[in-house]
Amino acid sequence: MRVVAFVSDLMDRSKIAGAGEVTFARGAEEAAGADVVIVDLGAHADLVPTIRAAAPEARIVAYGRHTETAALEQALTDGANESLARSRFFADPASWIRRSGQTRGQG
């Protein structure tokens, strides 16, 4: 499984890297061919539509601050399959990476 993450924060990167093999990216085109794409909405919300275009078959998991409900909802509109509070994602990042299916929803 190819996992690409758009995450700038070093602590967040460390937690995600601990969940398995992950490529950290900067440009949306780097998501091409990914099975799962993780997006930190605090730093990369604007990339969700172009990530979706670059990786139309990927499952996009976006996370952000629970107080940023508009950003969480916009991520779904822009093509994310999952959009959830940061605390929920980091409770078990590996499970969000492994999840199968193409469900869409805000968590």
Contacts in CASP RR format, 6 or more apart in sequence:
PFRMAT RR
TARGET T0000
AUTHOR 0000-0000-0000
METHOD contacts of the structure
MODEL  1
MRVVAFVSDLMDRSKIAGAGEVTFARGAEEAAGADVVIVDLGAHADLVPT
IRAAAPEARIVAYGRHTETAALEQALTDGANESLARSRFFADPASWIRRS
GQTRGQG
1 35 0 8 1.000
1 36 0 8 1.000
1 97 0 8 1.000
2 23 0 8 1.000
2 33 0 8 1.000
2 34 0 8 1.000
2 35 0 8 1.000
2 36 0 8 1.000
3 20 0 8 1.000
3 21 0 8 1.000
3 22 0 8 1.000
3 23 0 8 1.000
3 34 0 8 1.000
3 35 0 8 1.000
3 36 0 8 1.000
3 37 0 8 1.000
3 38 0 8 1.000
3 97 0 8 1.000
4 22 0 8 1.000
4 23 0 8 1.000
4 24 0 8 1.000
4 25 0 8 1.000
4 30 0 8 1.000
4 31 0 8 1.000
4 34 0 8 1.000
4 36 0 8 1.000
4 37 0 8 1.000
4 38 0 8 1.000
4 55 0 8 1.000
4 58 0 8 1.000
5 13 0 8 1.000
5 16 0 8 1.000
5 22 0 8 1.000
5 23 0 8 1.000
5 24 0 8 1.000
5 25 0 8 1.000
5 37 0 8 1.000
5 38 0 8 1.000
5 39 0 8 1.000
5 40 0 8 1.000
6 24 0 8 1.000
6 25 0 8 1.000
6 26 0 8 1.000
6 27 0 8 1.000
6 31 0 8 1.000
6 37 0 8 1.000
6 38 0 8 1.000
6 39 0 8 1.000
6 40 0 8 1.000
6 43 0 8 1.000
6 44 0 8 1.000
6 47 0 8 1.000
6 51 0 8 1.000
7 13 0 8 1.000
7 16 0 8 1.000
7 24 0 8 1.000
7 38 0 8 1.000
7 39 0 8 1.000
7 40 0 8 1.000
7 43 0 8 1.000
7 44 0 8 1.000
8 40 0 8 1.000
8 43 0 8 1.000
8 44 0 8 1.000
9 40 0 8 1.000
9 43 0 8 1.000
12 40 0 8 1.000
12 90 0 8 1.000
13 24 0 8 1.000
15 90 0 8 1.000
15 93 0 8 1.000
16 22 0 8 1.000
16 38 0 8 1.000
16 93 0 8 1.000
18 93 0 8 1.000
18 94 0 8 1.000
19 93 0 8 1.000
19 94 0 8 1.000
19 97 0 8 1.000
20 94 0 8 1.000
20 97 0 8 1.000
22 38 0 8 1.000
22 97 0 8 1.000
23 30 0 8 1.000
25 31 0 8 1.000
27 47 0 8 1.000
28 47 0 8 1.000
28 50 0 8 1.000
28 51 0 8 1.000
28 53 0 8 1.000
28 54 0 8 1.000
29 54 0 8 1.000
30 54 0 8 1.000
31 37 0 8 1.000
31 51 0 8 1.000
31 54 0 8 1.000
31 55 0 8 1.000
31 58 0 8 1.000
32 54 0 8 1.000
32 55 0 8 1.000
33 55 0 8 1.000
33 57 0 8 1.000
33 58 0 8 1.000
34 55 0 8 1.000
34 58 0 8 1.000
35 57 0 8 1.000
35 58 0 8 1.000
35 59 0 8 1.000
36 58 0 8 1.000
36 59 0 8 1.000
36 60 0 8 1.000
36 61 0 8 1.000
36 97 0 8 1.000
37 51 0 8 1.000
37 55 0 8 1.000
37 58 0 8 1.000
37 59 0 8 1.000
37 60 0 8 1.000
37 61 0 8 1.000
38 60 0 8 1.000
38 61 0 8 1.000
38 62 0 8 1.000
38 63 0 8 1.000
38 93 0 8 1.000
38 96 0 8 1.000
38 97 0 8 1.000
39 45 0 8 1.000
39 47 0 8 1.000
39 48 0 8 1.000
39 51 0 8 1.000
39 60 0 8 1.000
39 61 0 8 1.000
39 62 0 8 1.000
39 63 0 8 1.000
39 75 0 8 1.000
39 80 0 8 1.000
40 62 0 8 1.000
40 63 0 8 1.000
40 64 0 8 1.000
41 48 0 8 1.000
41 62 0 8 1.000
41 63 0 8 1.000
41 64 0 8 1.000
41 65 0 8 1.000
41 68 0 8 1.000
41 71 0 8 1.000
41 72 0 8 1.000
41 75 0 8 1.000
41 83 0 8 1.000
42 64 0 8 1.000
42 65 0 8 1.000
42 68 0 8 1.000
42 71 0 8 1.000
45 62 0 8 1.000
45 71 0 8 1.000
45 74 0 8 1.000
45 75 0 8 1.000
48 60 0 8 1.000
48 62 0 8 1.000
48 74 0 8 1.000
48 75 0 8 1.000
48 78 0 8 1.000
48 79 0 8 1.000
48 80 0 8 1.000
49 78 0 8 1.000
49 79 0 8 1.000
51 58 0 8 1.000
51 60 0 8 1.000
52 58 0 8 1.000
52 60 0 8 1.000
52 78 0 8 1.000
52 79 0 8 1.000
52 80 0 8 1.000
59 81 0 8 1.000
59 82 0 8 1.000
59 99 0 8 1.000
59 101 0 8 1.000
59 102 0 8 1.000
60 75 0 8 1.000
60 79 0 8 1.000
60 80 0 8 1.000
60 81 0 8 1.000
60 82 0 8 1.000
61 80 0 8 1.000
61 81 0 8 1.000
61 82 0 8 1.000
61 84 0 8 1.000
61 89 0 8 1.000
61 96 0 8 1.000
61 97 0 8 1.000
61 99 0 8 1.000
62 72 0 8 1.000
62 75 0 8 1.000
62 80 0 8 1.000
62 82 0 8 1.000
62 83 0 8 1.000
62 84 0 8 1.000
63 83 0 8 1.000
63 84 0 8 1.000
63 85 0 8 1.000
63 86 0 8 1.000
63 88 0 8 1.000
63 89 0 8 1.000
63 90 0 8 1.000
64 71 0 8 1.000
64 72 0 8 1.000
64 84 0 8 1.000
64 85 0 8 1.000
64 86 0 8 1.000
64 89 0 8 1.000
65 71 0 8 1.000
65 85 0 8 1.000
65 86 0 8 1.000
66 85 0 8 1.000
66 86 0 8 1.000
66 87 0 8 1.000
72 83 0 8 1.000
72 84 0 8 1.000
72 85 0 8 1.000
72 106 0 8 1.000
72 107 0 8 1.000
73 83 0 8 1.000
73 106 0 8 1.000
75 83 0 8 1.000
76 83 0 8 1.000
76 104 0 8 1.000
76 105 0 8 1.000
76 106 0 8 1.000
80 104 0 8 1.000
81 102 0 8 1.000
81 103 0 8 1.000
81 104 0 8 1.000
81 105 0 8 1.000
82 96 0 8 1.000
82 99 0 8 1.000
82 103 0 8 1.000
82 104 0 8 1.000
82 105 0 8 1.000
82 106 0 8 1.000
82 107 0 8 1.000
83 105 0 8 1.000
83 106 0 8 1.000
83 107 0 8 1.000
84 96 0 8 1.000
84 106 0 8 1.000
84 107 0 8 1.000
85 107 0 8 1.000
88 107 0 8 1.000
89 96 0 8 1.000
END
